[in-house]
Every structure is written in structure tokens, then in C-alpha cells.
Amino acid sequence: MPHVTRILLVGNPNAGKSTLFNKLTGGHAKVGNWHGVTVGAEERQTTLCGEKVTVCDLPGIYSLESMSMEETFTRDYLLSHEEDAVVFVSECAGLARSLPLFFSLLKNERRAALVLTKKKLFEREGGRVDADALEKRLGIPVLIAERFTKKQLKTALCSALESPVSEKAQTAALPEGVLIPAREGLSRADRVLLNGWVCIPAFFASVFLIFFLTFAPGLLGDRLKSLVETLFTEVLAGCAQSIASPVARSFVIDGILNGLGGVLCFLPQIALLFFFLILMEESGFLSRLAFLTDGFFSRLGLNGRAVFSLLLGFGCTAAAALTTRGLDDKKIQRRVLLCLPYIPCSAKLPVFLALSASLFRNPFLAVLLLYALGISFSLFAAFLLKGKEKPPFVMELAPLQLPRPLFVFKSLLFQIKQFIIKVATVVLAFFLLSWLLSSFSFSFEFCAAEESMLAGICGGLKYLFAPIGMCDWKIAYAALSGLVAKENVAGALNLFYGGFPYSFASAFAFAVFLLTCSPCVSAIAATAKEAGWKRALSYSLVQTASALLLSYLTYFLLRGGAIYLAIAAAPVLAIIIFGKKKVETIRRKRKAIAQKLHR
């Protein structure tokens, strides 16, 4: 395959480009049954025909007259890489409408091939495609992705890209007889799920069931959490008690086991949440939800596409921020970026569980309430930032399908691996640094935490949380450590206290702060990539300042302030209500007199 050093994977959204990319390169590009999964150029090298070739997965595009930001990115990338080979990926059902885009890319004797995907699904719906006849009539190499293993696919592509596509192919039309369209119309399942009275209640019922299975005492998530907790606190910590040196014993138990155990014990519950989220993505359910909620989101200055980014926020704020490039408008993107930090990500879950487990025997309702509050704050922020323009909404419904077990397993395994890597690197490094600074004085003598270097450095921070009943530098340090990674907060609380030592009002106000404050540095960096550093930092500062004020207000209301507020507001409300009635009565009398005079 002479002169080909880069292959561009191009096609409509949800055509299967990322799946093909992973198959060719052995990569782990995000794959989903909805738009906006790929939002940038994902590149990885592979060997093709004995040579090193860079394979590039580009965001989905419908035409070179692009609409969304991700389509604009793809168009600009294609125009700046006109010499590179193109592998155009199209699902069989969308071949007729995607061919004009493919032909528009065939310039300057470009090497190109057409890869068809989802053939089995197409045939199940009554469609038929003859790839050999299509190739002969169009003069374009045509491959069926499902026919090939990884090795066979590389060999076939090597042969297909051996020579440029002829000029004749650029003007060819789709031949008759080689493509029989699938049955049109909605399936029975689609007719049910596209009914708002079914889909939306089903979504909320599913979310409640997911939370119940994950967090309720005695059920799967809680039992798995207890097993991991026992491993760290009893088995491993018990073995470490035999270490003779008090410094080494403290290093292993307090610096490593308590910190890691305080975060990793929540891994089973985080894995369960990811598992259910992957099932909803892969099944096509989220596409229907986006379609049905567009009317609601348009009243908030967003559109149905925002559902994808907001739901991804439950997994990772940084990843969700990058998917906002798939939105149609820059203003909508900025609103979503401002809303995302209020959505409780998986990193906040260990913190919420650590706080609620210290105060409740059943943390299920407390965690559910915090998640509901986070969603409410997010939607309220969108409403406050609402503009006058009507947001556009164009999307293609992904096909309904049963989630593929192997795909779900690989996706879940990848998410778990990413979480463990983060805990074993960034979070562990933070725990060790925290232990070192909180266990030694400035003269490097082993000491209590109150006499340590960390106490001296962070002493002034304690006043930040004094208004919520916690004038304690350790709490302030734990809260600010969340800027590095939110998991650090749970680990720091476990390191210093072994639990949460303050009242319910303080715990809930602290949770509100963590729920609404600035996200971690990786999420700030992702926001900066989409909106610029100036906006990202200003968003972060505003969110942290408002989070402090919200936590103060929450504590005030929980400590009896709600009663005082109601007492103070009662006379004002009475004046407004009764005063209004009196004014209306006077106006009616005057109107009656006027009518009599007229007579």
C-alpha cells in the first residue's frame, strides 16, 4: 500500500466508526449507541501491509456544510488532510443518504474504500444489500465489516486502498437492485418507548431501582462494599498491626490502607452505576429520552441533545464536558458546561456515602436526595442562564437493540480499570503526601496531626467552614483536596477521623458544598479545552464561592433558621395577600359606581 501513512475514518454519526477503529488498532475509543461519542480526532498507530499507518477516528458528519461543532471540526480536518486515504463507514440502512458525502470527499485521485456496518440488523428489518454488485457498479471498494476478523479486515483494507478511486466513481449514482431498503415505520417497541407517558416514567422508575439495588442496605451494592471494606480494615490492617516500627505501621495503616480502603470500598457501587448507564446507552433508550425531553429542555435554553452530556456527567464530568462539542450551538454548550459540575459524578459518590454512612444506618435515601439536589441545581442553573433564542434540535434515533454482553463487559472493565488507575496513582500520591505532612512537624519529628506541618499550613483555612459548625482545618483541607480529585475528600476524612465526627446539619451543609463547588482539575481542563481557560477558571471560582454561600444557607435553615425565616416572612405575605384583596374590593366598588352613573 504505497504512499498511505494515514487513514481517516469518516461517516455519519452512529455509523460504527469507533467500533471499526478499535477493531483495527486494538484501541479503547469510546463507543456508544448515540451521537457525539467521538468529539475529536482519536489517533492510534497500527500495522497495515507491513507498514506503520496512523488510523484516525473522526466525529460523525452529515455533509460538508456542517451544523454542529463536531461536524465543523471534521469538515476542517478533512479539508486540511486531502492527501490522506479515506475509509467511509456507513450503516447499511443509511447508505443511500450518506453516499453523496462520500463522493464529495473523492478528490485528487484519493485512495478510498466504503465499509458497510450493521448488516445483520438491516437484514432483520427486511433490507438486502449486495456488496459485490455495489462495488462493481460504483467502482469503489466495498467491504462488509461483520464478515472480517481483525486480521482479515487489515488484509482487505490493504487491498482496497492499493490504488486511487477512479474519476468515474465520483459521478456514479446508487444503482438500482443492489440495495433493497428495510421496512419503514416504527417498530412496536419504538411506538411504546416514544410515548412520553411510558418512556419518562420508565426512566425515573429505572433510576430509582438502580439506586435501590446499588445503595440499599443488604442488597448487592452494599454487600460488595462491605466485603471490600472488611478486606482493608480487618484483614490487611490486622496484618499491618504486627509491624514493629510505629512510623512504618502508621505509614501502612493510616497512609495507605485507610486512604485506599476509604475509596476502593465504594468501587462495587460505582461499577454498578456504570453498568446500568452502559446498558441504557447501548440499548438506544437514551436516544428516545433525548427526543421526548427536547420540549422541556428547550424551555431551559438547552435541547434534547443535552441529555447525553448531562447523563454522562454521572460518570465523569471531564468526559461529559468533552461531549458538549456535539451540541449545535456555542451558547448551549456554555450553558451545559456550567450545569455539569452540579451533576454528581462517580468521584463524588464515595464522599456522599462516607458522610451518610457516618450518620445513617440506611444511606440509600440520603444519597438519592443528594443526587436529586444535584440535578435540581443543574436545571436551575440552566434556567437562570436561559437565552431568548430557540435552540435547534436535529438528531437521528439510534436503533433499539439488546446490549451486546461482550461490549458491555469490555466497557465496564475499561471504566473500572480507569478508576483503579486513578486511585492507584493520583489519589494514592495525595494520601501519602497528606500522611507525611500530617504526621511530621517542621523539625521532621513524628507527631500528632495538630502539631504537624499540615496543621501549620492549613490553620487559616478553618474559618471557611466555621459558619457550618466546623471550625477545623482538617475539614477545610479535605474539602479543598477535592480540587485535585473528588475521591480525595473521602480518603482525607477517613485518614483524619475514620468517619464524619460532626452533626447532621454540618454533614448535609458540607455535602451541599461538595455537590455545588468547582469540579476537579481534569474537569476544569476539559472545560478549558471547550470554552477557553479564562471562562473555565471564572466558572470554577463562581461555583466555589456560590457553593460556600449555599452551604452556609443550608446550615442556617437546618439549625432552625427555616422557622425564623417563616416567622419573619409571615407578616410580609399577609400584607401582600390581604392588601391585594382590599385593593381589588375597592376597585370593584368604583367600577360599580361608574356603571350606575353611566345609566
N, C-alpha and C positions, 0 to 999 in steps of 0.2 A: 504494500500500500504506500507508494511513493508520495512524498510531499505533504502528507497529512500528519500534523502534530497535535491538532486539537479537534475534538468532535463536540458539536453543540447539540444538546437535546432540546428540541423545540416542539411546541404543540399547545392545544387548548388546555385550560385548567382541568384538573382531574382526569387527564388522559392516561396517566400511568408513567410519566417521565421519571419521577423519583424512584419508582419500583425498578424501572429499567436501569437507572443509574446505579442503584445498589447491586443489581444483578451483575452488571458489567465490572464494577470496581470493588465489590465487597465492602462498600461504604455503609453508613448508617444514616443517610439523609432522611429527614422526617417525611413520613408517608401518611396521607390521610384521605378519607373519602369526602373531601370538601375543598373549596377554593382556598387559595392563599397559603398553602402549606409551604411552598418554596417562595421566598421573597427576595432572594439574592442569588448570585451566581455561586453554586456549590461545585467546587472543582476537586478532582481526585485523579491521580495517575493510574494507568493500567497498561498491560502489555497486549498489543494487538499486532498480529503478523510479525512477531519478533521485535517490535519497536515500542518504545515508551510513548504513549499517547495520553494527553490530558482530556478527560471527559468532563464536560461542563453541563450541569443541570440548571436550566433557566426557568424563571417563573412562567406560568401559563399566560398565553396571549391569544386573542381572537382575531386581531387584524393589526396591521402596521399603523393604522390610525387609532392609536391606543387611547384608553379611557382612564383606567386606574393607574396608580403609581407603579405597581409591579409590572404592568404591561408596558408602561413608558420605559422602565428600566430594561426590559427585554428588547424592546424595539431599538433603543440606543446601543445596546450591547451587540445586537445583530448587525447594525449599520457600521459599527466600528470593527467588526470581525468578518468582513465579507469574504475573506480568503479561506476561512475555516470550513470544514465539512459539516453538513447538517444532517442529523438523523431526526426526521419529523415523526413524532409519536401521535397517533390518533386512535381513539377507540373506534371500533367498527361502526357503532351506531352514529357517530358524528363525522364519518369520513366525508360525506357529500359537502358539508358546510366548511370543513377545515382544509380541503384541497386548494381553494383559491389562495389561502395564506401560504401554503407550501409552495405553490408555483411562483408567488411573488418573491420568494427567497432565492430562487434558482437564477442567479446572475453570474456573469463572468465565468462560465464553464465550471460551476461549483460542484464538488462531489457531494452527493446527497442520496439518502435512502428513506423509504417510508416504512415505518414499523406499526403494525396494527395490534391493538390490545383488546382485552375483554371480549374475545371471540366467543367463548362458551356462553357467556351471559347474553350476547347478541343472538346466538342461535336458539337459546332457550325462549327468547321472546319472539321467535318466528323469522328472524333475519338470516340471510345467507350471503357469504362473500367468497368469491373465487380469486384467491391471491395470485395464482399463476396467470389467469386470464387478465387480471387487472394490471399486472406487471407488463405483460406483452402489449396491451393496448395503450398504456400510458408511457411506456418506455422508461419506467422508473423502477429500480429495485424495490420489491415489496416483500416484507418479512412478517410472519405471524409470531409474536413474542412468546406465546404459550407453547409453541412447538419445540422450543430450544432449551437445552441446559445452558449453563454459563459458558462452558467451553464451546458448545455448538453455536451459540449466539455470537461469540467473538469471531469464529471462523466465517460465519455467514456475513457479518458486517465487514470483515476484511475483504471478502469477495465483492460485496455490494458497493463499497467505496473505492474500488480499484481504479475506476475511471470516471470522469465528469459526466453528469447527466446531459444529454443532447439538447440542443435548442428546440427540437421538435416537441419535447415533453412539456416545455413551458407554455405551449398554447393548446395542449390537449384538454378535452373535456372529459368528465366522468363518463365512461362508456356504459351503455345500457346492457342489462342482462348479467353483468358480473357482480352486481350488488343488489340484493333484494332487501328492502327496508324491513325493519322489525315492526310488529304490530304497534300502532299508535294508540294513545289514550292511557288513562291512569289505570294502574292495577288496583285490585280490591284493597290491598294493604295501603296503597297511596291514598285512595279515596277515604280511608278511615283516618290515616295519620294527618292528612291535610285538612281535617276538620278541627277547628280551634277548640271545640268543646271536648275533643278527645286528646289531641296532642299535648296541649298545655297542662291540663290536669294530670296526664300520664307522666309528663316531665317532673312536675312537683312531687307526685307520688313516688317516682323512681328515686329522686333526690332524697326524700325522707327515708325510704327503705335503705338506700346506700349508707346514709349516716347512721341509721339504726344498727345495721349489720356491722359497721365499722367501729362505732364508739360505745354502743350499749353494753353494760356490764354482763359478763358471762357469755357473750356472743363471740364470733370468730375473731374480730379485730382485737377485742380486749384480752382474750385468751392468749393469742400470739404475742401481744405486747407483754403480758405477764411472764411468758416463757423467756423472752429476751432480757427482761428486767432481772429475773432470777439468775440468769447466766452471769450478768455483770455484778449484781450487788451481793450475791451469795456465793456462787461458785468461784468466779475469778477473784473477787475481793477477799473471799475467805482464804484462798491460796496465797494472796499477797500479804496477808497478815503475818505470815511466817518470816517475812523479810526483817532482818535484824536491825539494819540502819533506819532510824526514824525518818531521815531525809529521803532515802530511797523508797521507803514504804509510803510516805506521803506523796512522793512523785508518782508512783504507780497507781495508788488508790485514788488520791484526790486529783492529780493532774491528768491521768489518762482514763482510768476506769469510770470514775464518777462523771467526767465530762462526756466521754463517748457513750457510756451507758445511758446517760440522760437524754441523748439524742437518738441513738440507734434503737432504743426500745420502742420508739414510735414508727420505725421503718415498716412493720407489717401493716399498720393502719394507713400509712402513706401509700404503700403498694396497692392496697385495696382500692383507695380512691383513684389512683392512676388506672387500675384495671377497669373500673366501671367507666371512667372517662374515655378510655380507648375503645370500649365496646360501643359507646354512643357515637363516637367519631366514625368508626369503621362501618357501622350499620347503615349510615346515611340519615339517622334520626336528627342530627344537628342541622342538616340542610333544611328539613321540614320545619324545625323550630325557628330557624332564621327567617324563613319565608313567612311564617304565621305571626312572628313578633315584629315585623317591619313597621306596621302601623303604630305600635306602642313606642318603639324606639325613635320613630320619626318625630314624635311629639317631644322627645328629649334632645333633638338636634343630632341624632345618630341615624343608623339604618340597620336592617336585619343582619347585614354582614358583620356588624359589631359583636353579635352573639358569639362568633367563633373566637375572637380575640379575648372577650370577657371570660368565656368559659375556660380558655387556655390559661387565664390568669390564676385559676385554682391550682394549676400545676406549677407554673413558673412565670413570674412577672416579666423577667427578661425575655423569655421566648415569646410570650404574648405580645410584648412591645414590638418585636420584630415583625410579627404577622400583621400589624396595622398598616404595613405598606400595601397590603391587598385591598385597602379601602379606596373609595373612589375620589375622595376629596381631602385636601391637606387640612382643612379646618376640622373635619370629622376626625381625622387621625389624631390631631392635637387633643381633642376632647377625650377620645378613648385613652390616650396616653396619660391624661390627668386622672381619669377614672380608675385605671388599672391598679394603682397602689392600694386602693381600698378593698379590692377583691382579695380574700385571704388565700395566699399561695401555700404550697405544701410545706415551705420552710417555716411558716407561722404556726402550723399545726402543732409541732412539739411544744411551742410556747403556750398555746391555749390549753393544751392537755396538761402541761406541768402546773399551770395556775389553777385550773378547775379540779385536777386530781387532789390538790392540797386542801380543797375546801368542800368538795362534794364526793359522796360515795358513788354517785352516778353522774359522770361528766357529760353524758350524751346531750342533755337539754342545754347545758351551758355552752358547749361547742356549737350546737345548732343555732343558738341565739347569737353568738358572735359572728357566725357565718352570715346569718340573716342581716345583722347590723352592717357588716362589710358591704353586702350587696346594696343595702338601702343607702349607705353613704355614697357608693359609686353612682347610683342612679340619680341621687340628689345633686351630686357634683355635675353630672351631665345636664340636668335641668337648669342649674344656675348658669352654665356656660352656653346654653342654647342660643343659636343664632336665628335670624329671620329667614334664611334660605331653606328651601325644601331639599333635603338630601336625596340624591339619586339612588336608585336601588336596582341593580341588574345582576342576576346570578343564575346559575344553572343548578338544578336539583341533582345531587349525586344519586346514583341508583341505590335503591334499598337492597341490602344483601345481608346474609348471615355472616357475622365476623369470622374471618379465617383463623382457626386456632393457632396455627404456626405463626402467623403475622402478629396476633395478639400476644403470644408468648414472647416473641422476639422484641416487640415494642416495650412490653412490661419489663423484660430483663434489661433492656437498654436504660430505661428510666431508673431502675433500682441500682444499676451499676453507676450511673451518673451521680446518684445521691450518695452512695457509699464512697465514691472517689472524692466528692466534695467534703464529706465528713472526715475522711482519712487524710486530707491534705489541708485545706483552708481552716476547717473547724478545729482539727487536732492541733495545728500550729497555734491557733488562737488560745486553745485551752492550756497548752504548755507555757505560752508566754504569760497568760493570766496566773497560772500556778506559780511561776518563777517570781513575778512581780508582787504577788500577794503572800509569798512565803519567806521573802528575804527583805531585810532592811537595807537602807542605803549603804550601810557598812558591810553588806553581804553576810549578815548573820541570820540564821534560821529563826523565824519569829512568828507571832500571831498576825493575823490579817490586818488588825487595827494599827499595828506598828510597822507595817510593810511599806515598800516603795509605792505600791499601788494606792494605798490609803493617802499617802502624801500627795501623789499626783492628782488624784480624783477627789480630794477632800472638798473642794469648792463646788463640785457638781451636785452635791447632796441637796442643795436648795432648790434644784429644778423640780424635784418631786415632793418637797415638803408640803405644798398645798394639797396633796392627796394622802397625807398621813404617813409619808415615808421619807423622813429626813436622813437619808442613808446613802453614802457614796457607793456602796456595793450595788444598790438598785440602779442608780444612775449609770454606773459602769456597765451593768448588764444590759440596760436599755440601749445605750449608745453603741454597744458591741454589735447590735443588730444591723448597723450600717454596713458592717463587713459581711455578715451572713446572719439571717434571722435565727438560724439554729443555735447561734452562739448564746442567745438570751436564755434558752432553756438550760444549756450547759453551764452558764455562769451562775444561774440560780441554784443549780444542783451542786456546783462547786462550793459556793459560799454558805448555802443554807441547807441543802438536802431536801428542799421543798420551799413553799412560799410562807413566810412567817407572819404576814400581816393580815388585816381584816378583809372581809368580803368586799367592802366598799373600796378599799385600796386596790385589791386584786382586780376588780372589774374596771376601775378607772385606769389602772396600768394596762389592762388588756385593750381598752379603747385607744390608749396612746399607741400601742404597738400595732393595732389594727389600722390606724389612720396616718401614721408617720411615714417618713420617706422610705422607699424600698432600699434594698441592699445595693452595693456599688455596681454589681453586674447589671442590675435592672436600670440604674441611673445611666450606665454606659450604653445600654441598648436604647434607652430613650434619647440620649445624645446623638446616637447614630441616625435616628429618625428625625429628630427635631433640632439638633444642634446643642452644644454644651451650655450655651447661655440659657436656653429655655429649660434644659434638663436640671441644671443647678437651681434655677429660680423656682421650678416646680418643687424640687426637693426641700428647699428652705421654707416655702409657703406651707407645704404639707406638714413639716415637722413643727412649725410654730402653731399652726391650727390644731395639730394633734395634742400639743400641750394644753391649749385652752379647752379643748373638748374633754380632756381627762380631768381638768380642774372642775368643769361644769358637772361632769358625771359624778365626781366625788361629792360635790356640794348637794346635788339632788338626792343621792343615796343616803347622805348623812342627815336627812331631814329638811333639806333645802326645798324639796318639792312642796312640802306642807306650807312653809313660809311663803313660797312663791305663789301658791294658790290663795293664801290669805291676803297677800298684797294685791293680787290681780282681781279678787272678787269685787271690791268696790268699783274698780275701773270697768269691769264687764257689766256690772249692774247699771252704771251710769249710761253706758253705751246702749244696752238693751232697752231699759225703761225710758231713757231720754229719746230714743228713736221712736218708741211707741207714742210718747207725748207729742212729739213734733208731727207725726202722721195724723194724730187726732185733731190737732189744731188746723192742719192743712185741709182736712176733710170738712170741718165746720165752715171754714172760709169759702170753700168751693160750693157748699150747700147754700150759703147766703147769696153768693154771686148768682146762682141759678134762680133764686126767688126774685132778686132784683130784676133779672132779665125778663121774667114773666110780667 
